[in-house]
């Protein structure tokens, strides 16, 4: 399980992939997102925001079957990753990196076409 923190550039790219207009706030440590309806929210890298924005975008782009396999893999990685129970932030990081890997792979595949 990868539990390293993403860079600010990776976080920005990730939320933009989710379809949000992203602005830096709080000295560029956090991001503020605005959706298509103009509603805004603080984009913390947590399970709430990942399941609110990233998981539906992933399902839209790749389908429910692929999403199910990704979430299944995420759960297995969490269970095998440590003898200690991970905290909520570590769980969110694991989901972020699983989604990130697929997003980057798809972007790289589109660049070669």
Backbone as a chain_set.jsonl record, in Angstrom:
{"seq": "XXXXXXXXXXXXXXXXXXXXXXXXXXXXXXXXXXXXXXXXXXXXXXXXXXXXXXXXXXXXXXXXXXXXXXXXXXXXXXXXXXXXXXXXXXXXXXXXXXXXXXXXXXXXXXXXX", "coords": {"N": [[0.851, -1.173, 0.0], [0.658, 2.105, -0.942], [1.541, 4.862, 0.855], [2.492, 7.385, 0.703], [2.462, 10.943, 0.623], [0.719, 12.77, -1.879], [1.967, 15.169, -4.285], [1.342, 18.745, -4.423], [0.817, 19.449, -7.058], [0.009, 17.007, -8.151], [-2.338, 16.584, -6.681], [-3.887, 18.775, -7.53], [-4.121, 18.185, -10.318], [-5.509, 15.78, -10.157], [-8.024, 16.524, -8.969], [-8.917, 18.228, -10.968], [-9.202, 16.392, -13.037], [-11.421, 15.146, -12.065], [-13.346, 16.863, -12.844], [-13.612, 19.319, -11.654], [-13.291, 22.827, -11.143], [-10.397, 24.195, -10.041], [-8.949, 25.981, -7.369], [-6.243, 27.41, -5.574], [-6.037, 27.661, -2.052], [-5.535, 28.909, 1.284], [-2.69, 29.374, 1.507], [-1.797, 27.73, -0.57], [-1.909, 25.105, 0.343], [-4.24, 23.732, 0.484], [-7.072, 23.007, -1.652], [-9.717, 24.636, -3.371], [-12.718, 23.741, -4.789], [-14.937, 24.074, -7.576], [-17.955, 23.011, -8.881], [-19.839, 22.081, -11.897], [-22.287, 23.334, -11.482], [-21.653, 25.535, -10.072], [-21.371, 25.275, -7.384], [-19.377, 25.248, -4.475], [-16.565, 23.763, -2.712], [-14.297, 22.784, -0.096], [-11.5, 21.022, -0.966], [-10.382, 18.579, 0.502], [-8.157, 15.852, 0.814], [-9.74, 13.311, 1.387], [-11.86, 10.546, 2.418], [-14.565, 11.271, 2.119], [-14.608, 13.315, 0.087], [-13.329, 11.912, -1.98], [-15.164, 9.844, -2.532], [-17.326, 11.404, -3.191], [-16.569, 12.924, -5.454], [-14.441, 11.689, -7.059], [-14.85, 8.848, -7.308], [-17.47, 8.617, -8.582], [-16.767, 9.888, -11.035], [-14.824, 8.152, -11.983], [-16.414, 5.847, -12.33], [-18.118, 6.791, -14.328], [-16.308, 7.156, -16.457], [-15.099, 4.611, -16.77], [-16.86, 2.56, -16.176], [-19.072, 0.452, -14.213], [-18.234, -2.207, -13.622], [-15.42, -2.142, -13.799], [-14.927, -0.253, -11.845], [-15.831, -1.653, -9.592], [-13.908, -3.73, -9.485], [-11.608, -2.189, -9.038], [-12.184, -1.063, -6.485], [-12.375, -3.401, -5.029], [-9.731, -4.333, -5.224], [-8.485, -2.227, -3.862], [-9.515, -2.633, -1.264], [-8.355, -5.122, -0.656], [-5.637, -4.46, -0.765], [-5.527, -2.717, 1.42], [-6.087, -4.48, 3.504], [-3.916, -6.191, 3.431], [-1.774, -4.554, 3.759], [-0.646, -3.866, 6.252], [0.067, -4.857, 9.629], [-1.198, -3.412, 11.459], [-4.23, -1.598, 11.907], [-5.089, 0.661, 9.391], [-5.238, 4.27, 9.563], [-7.863, 6.724, 8.919], [-6.871, 8.616, 7.095], [-4.761, 7.246, 5.847], [-6.222, 5.261, 4.587], [-7.691, 6.803, 2.784], [-5.545, 7.814, 1.259], [-4.655, 5.44, 0.059], [-6.828, 4.851, -1.62], [-6.799, 7.157, -3.216], [-4.288, 6.8, -4.573], [-4.802, 4.446, -5.977], [-6.865, 5.245, -7.733], [-5.485, 7.309, -9.006], [-3.436, 5.933, -10.38], [-4.847, 4.561, -12.401], [-6.04, 6.729, -13.725], [-3.745, 8.135, -14.671], [-2.633, 6.175, -16.328], [-4.6, 5.961, -18.287], [-4.522, 8.575, -19.345], [-1.9, 8.608, -20.368], [-2.136, 6.618, -22.31], [-3.893, 7.844, -24.069], [-2.305, 9.893, -25.007], [-0.503, 8.599, -26.668], [-1.96, 7.9, -28.81]], "CA": [[0.0, 0.0, 0.0], [1.44, 3.338, -1.036], [0.964, 5.836, 1.769], [3.19, 8.668, 0.613], [1.592, 12.07, 0.302], [0.877, 13.295, -3.241], [2.387, 16.566, -4.382], [0.24, 19.67, -4.692], [0.517, 19.363, -8.486], [-0.776, 15.779, -8.355], [-3.674, 16.797, -6.128], [-4.596, 19.675, -8.448], [-4.434, 17.436, -11.541], [-6.521, 14.778, -9.808], [-9.338, 17.152, -8.82], [-9.327, 18.716, -12.287], [-9.682, 15.202, -13.751], [-12.776, 14.875, -11.553], [-14.258, 17.831, -13.435], [-13.749, 20.49, -10.801], [-12.424, 23.979, -11.346], [-9.613, 24.161, -8.801], [-8.197, 27.173, -6.991], [-5.462, 27.237, -4.35], [-6.408, 28.477, -0.898], [-4.763, 28.646, 2.5], [-1.261, 29.33, 1.174], [-1.59, 26.639, -1.532], [-1.865, 23.798, 0.978], [-5.519, 23.099, 0.182], [-7.7, 23.471, -2.879], [-11.147, 24.92, -3.373], [-13.255, 23.29, -6.062], [-16.258, 24.518, -7.995], [-18.489, 22.079, -9.869], [-20.528, 22.678, -13.044], [-23.403, 24.135, -10.998], [-21.122, 26.677, -9.353], [-21.257, 24.985, -5.958], [-17.983, 25.125, -4.088], [-16.227, 22.987, -1.521], [-12.889, 22.618, 0.215], [-11.122, 19.707, -1.474], [-9.444, 17.816, 1.299], [-7.939, 14.506, 0.297], [-10.339, 12.419, 2.372], [-12.81, 9.592, 1.843], [-15.795, 11.964, 1.718], [-14.43, 13.945, -1.222], [-13.012, 10.896, -2.989], [-16.395, 9.166, -2.935], [-18.239, 12.392, -3.753], [-16.133, 13.429, -6.758], [-13.569, 10.845, -7.873], [-15.432, 7.539, -7.607], [-18.456, 8.747, -9.668], [-16.069, 10.195, -12.296], [-14.209, 6.902, -12.402], [-17.486, 4.986, -12.832], [-18.573, 7.369, -15.597], [-15.292, 6.947, -17.488], [-14.64, 3.237, -16.951], [-17.944, 1.607, -15.959], [-19.26, -0.114, -12.886], [-17.446, -3.424, -13.414], [-14.032, -1.753, -13.546], [-14.933, 0.392, -10.537], [-15.936, -2.705, -8.584], [-12.595, -4.389, -9.38], [-10.684, -1.25, -8.412], [-12.499, -0.977, -5.059], [-12.01, -4.686, -4.448], [-8.272, -4.31, -5.11], [-8.194, -1.267, -2.801], [-9.811, -3.287, 0.017], [-7.352, -6.155, -0.434], [-4.387, -3.765, -0.443], [-5.625, -2.216, 2.789], [-6.04, -5.586, 4.459], [-2.592, -6.809, 3.401], [-0.737, -3.543, 3.859], [-0.038, -3.648, 7.556], [-0.519, -5.628, 10.723], [-2.0, -2.444, 12.199], [-5.322, -1.019, 11.142], [-4.722, 1.992, 8.904], [-6.159, 5.335, 9.951], [-8.708, 7.176, 7.808], [-6.062, 9.294, 6.088], [-4.053, 6.203, 5.096], [-7.236, 4.615, 3.739], [-7.951, 7.749, 1.694], [-4.364, 7.827, 0.384], [-4.649, 4.209, -0.739], [-7.829, 5.016, -2.681], [-6.272, 8.173, -4.128], [-3.243, 6.251, -5.431], [-5.416, 3.476, -6.893], [-7.531, 6.039, -8.774], [-4.436, 8.051, -9.714], [-2.739, 5.03, -11.296], [-5.708, 4.321, -13.565], [-6.176, 8.002, -14.424], [-2.509, 8.416, -15.4], [-2.495, 5.182, -17.393], [-5.525, 6.349, -19.366], [-3.995, 9.791, -19.978], [-0.723, 8.241, -21.151], [-2.609, 5.873, -23.474], [-4.49, 8.804, -25.001], [-1.21, 10.683, -25.608], [0.174, 7.805, -27.695], [-2.872, 7.666, -29.957]], "C": [[0.894, 1.233, 0.0], [0.794, 4.38, -0.125], [1.701, 7.168, 1.744], [2.193, 9.748, 0.182], [1.805, 12.507, -1.154], [1.356, 14.743, -3.2], [1.168, 17.444, -4.622], [-0.159, 19.63, -6.166], [-0.323, 18.123, -8.79], [-2.196, 15.951, -7.836], [-4.489, 17.687, -7.043], [-5.027, 18.922, -9.716], [-5.554, 16.427, -11.29], [-7.908, 15.411, -9.706], [-9.821, 17.731, -10.145], [-9.824, 17.566, -13.151], [-11.104, 14.874, -13.32], [-13.8, 15.872, -12.084], [-14.473, 19.084, -12.614], [-12.82, 21.599, -11.254], [-11.715, 24.2, -10.015], [-8.87, 25.472, -8.596], [-7.438, 26.872, -5.703], [-5.985, 28.169, -3.271], [-5.511, 28.104, 0.272], [-3.289, 28.412, 2.173], [-0.912, 28.1, 0.338], [-1.477, 25.258, -0.896], [-3.146, 23.022, 0.695], [-6.077, 23.683, -1.11], [-9.186, 23.664, -2.659], [-11.661, 24.534, -4.745], [-14.631, 23.844, -6.316], [-16.739, 23.563, -9.072], [-19.228, 22.831, -10.969], [-21.678, 23.588, -12.64], [-22.953, 25.368, -10.23], [-21.027, 26.481, -7.852], [-19.801, 24.745, -5.609], [-17.786, 24.278, -2.851], [-14.719, 22.973, -1.343], [-12.5, 21.188, -0.138], [-10.014, 19.088, -0.637], [-9.302, 16.441, 0.678], [-8.42, 13.518, 1.365], [-11.367, 11.524, 1.692], [-14.097, 10.264, 1.387], [-15.662, 12.548, 0.318], [-14.097, 12.934, -2.312], [-14.279, 10.185, -3.468], [-17.432, 10.128, -3.507], [-17.871, 12.756, -5.185], [-15.397, 12.399, -7.615], [-14.203, 9.515, -8.25], [-16.537, 7.642, -8.667], [-17.828, 9.061, -11.027], [-15.417, 8.934, -12.855], [-15.262, 5.972, -12.993], [-17.989, 5.482, -14.181], [-17.598, 7.042, -16.729], [-15.028, 5.478, -17.792], [-15.716, 2.175, -16.724], [-17.931, 0.99, -14.571], [-18.43, -1.354, -12.612], [-15.99, -3.101, -13.086], [-13.93, -1.074, -12.182], [-14.997, -0.657, -9.426], [-14.587, -3.403, -8.384], [-11.567, -3.479, -8.708], [-10.933, -1.181, -6.902], [-12.176, -2.284, -4.343], [-10.494, -4.757, -4.227], [-7.836, -3.384, -3.971], [-8.403, -1.915, -1.433], [-8.767, -4.363, 0.345], [-6.02, -5.519, -0.054], [-4.404, -3.249, 0.992], [-5.474, -3.346, 3.793], [-4.664, -6.247, 4.526], [-1.46, -5.836, 3.713], [-0.029, -3.434, 5.182], [-0.678, -4.579, 8.578], [-1.38, -4.722, 11.592], [-3.127, -1.943, 11.309], [-4.914, 0.377, 10.669], [-5.713, 3.035, 9.424], [-6.904, 5.839, 8.715], [-7.896, 7.86, 6.71], [-5.293, 8.279, 5.231], [-5.001, 5.471, 4.148], [-7.54, 5.511, 2.539], [-6.774, 7.814, 0.726], [-4.317, 6.588, -0.499], [-5.651, 4.31, -1.884], [-7.354, 6.055, -3.69], [-5.271, 7.564, -5.095], [-3.789, 5.198, -6.389], [-6.103, 4.204, -8.048], [-6.513, 6.774, -9.633], [-3.756, 7.168, -10.76], [-3.561, 4.782, -12.555], [-5.856, 5.592, -14.392], [-4.931, 8.294, -15.261], [-2.301, 7.434, -16.558], [-3.39, 5.536, -18.573], [-5.029, 7.582, -20.088], [-2.806, 9.465, -20.857], [-1.126, 7.464, -22.408], [-3.2, 6.806, -24.518], [-3.425, 9.656, -25.683], [-0.543, 9.923, -26.75], [-0.705, 7.541, -28.909], [-2.788, 8.748, -30.966]], "O": [[1.777, 1.375, 0.846], [-0.368, 4.738, -0.314], [1.555, 7.983, 2.655], [1.221, 9.482, -0.525], [2.944, 12.603, -1.611], [1.172, 15.446, -2.206], [0.096, 16.955, -4.98], [-1.339, 19.761, -6.493], [-1.257, 18.183, -9.59], [-3.151, 15.513, -8.477], [-5.655, 17.397, -7.311], [-6.182, 19.021, -10.131], [-6.44, 16.253, -12.126], [-8.864, 14.9, -10.288], [-11.022, 17.722, -10.416], [-10.769, 17.74, -13.92], [-11.901, 14.381, -14.119], [-14.993, 15.742, -11.806], [-15.421, 19.831, -12.856], [-11.699, 21.343, -11.694], [-12.362, 24.372, -8.982], [-8.247, 26.004, -9.515], [-7.942, 26.157, -4.837], [-6.332, 29.319, -3.539], [-4.812, 27.091, 0.233], [-2.72, 27.378, 2.524], [0.148, 27.501, 0.521], [-0.993, 24.327, -1.54], [-3.135, 21.791, 0.669], [-5.614, 24.715, -1.595], [-9.821, 22.959, -1.875], [-11.103, 24.953, -5.759], [-15.406, 24.061, -5.385], [-16.04, 23.322, -10.056], [-19.247, 24.062, -10.983], [-22.014, 24.519, -13.372], [-23.784, 26.161, -9.786], [-20.649, 27.398, -7.124], [-19.073, 24.106, -6.369], [-18.701, 24.093, -2.048], [-13.961, 23.127, -2.301], [-13.118, 20.242, 0.35], [-8.849, 19.082, -1.034], [-10.246, 15.929, 0.076], [-7.629, 12.969, 2.133], [-11.7, 11.725, 0.524], [-14.667, 9.87, 0.37], [-16.509, 12.303, -0.541], [-14.539, 13.086, -3.451], [-14.45, 9.951, -4.664], [-18.328, 9.703, -4.235], [-18.749, 12.883, -6.038], [-15.711, 12.256, -8.797], [-14.104, 9.094, -9.403], [-16.552, 6.824, -9.587], [-18.291, 8.565, -12.054], [-15.459, 8.686, -14.06], [-15.035, 5.371, -14.044], [-18.255, 4.682, -15.078], [-18.019, 6.693, -17.832], [-14.761, 5.124, -18.941], [-15.503, 1.006, -17.048], [-16.925, 1.007, -13.862], [-17.963, -1.546, -11.489], [-15.397, -3.715, -12.2], [-12.965, -1.288, -11.449], [-14.284, -0.547, -8.429], [-14.171, -3.64, -7.25], [-10.752, -3.94, -7.908], [-9.982, -1.237, -6.122], [-11.753, -2.276, -3.187], [-10.035, -5.189, -3.17], [-6.929, -3.716, -3.208], [-7.566, -1.766, -0.542], [-8.349, -4.493, 1.495], [-5.349, -5.981, 0.868], [-3.399, -3.339, 1.698], [-4.809, -3.189, 4.817], [-4.289, -6.8, 5.56], [-0.317, -6.25, 3.91], [1.1, -2.948, 5.23], [-1.812, -5.027, 8.412], [-2.199, -5.204, 12.374], [-2.979, -1.878, 10.088], [-4.443, 1.186, 11.468], [-6.874, 2.725, 9.692], [-6.605, 5.425, 7.595], [-8.196, 7.703, 5.527], [-5.191, 8.448, 4.016], [-4.618, 5.106, 3.037], [-7.636, 5.03, 1.41], [-6.972, 7.864, -0.488], [-3.977, 6.678, -1.679], [-5.35, 3.896, -3.004], [-7.493, 5.852, -4.896], [-5.374, 7.774, -6.303], [-3.287, 5.068, -7.506], [-5.941, 3.823, -9.207], [-6.664, 6.852, -10.852], [-3.526, 7.601, -11.889], [-3.018, 4.793, -13.66], [-5.803, 5.543, -15.621], [-5.045, 8.661, -16.431], [-1.847, 7.821, -17.635], [-2.978, 5.422, -19.727], [-5.099, 7.646, -21.315], [-2.699, 9.98, -21.97], [-0.514, 7.64, -23.461], [-3.03, 6.588, -25.718], [-3.619, 10.097, -26.816], [-0.066, 10.539, -27.703], [-0.237, 7.016, -29.92], [-3.484, 8.702, -31.98]]}, "num_chains": 1, "name": "protein.A"}
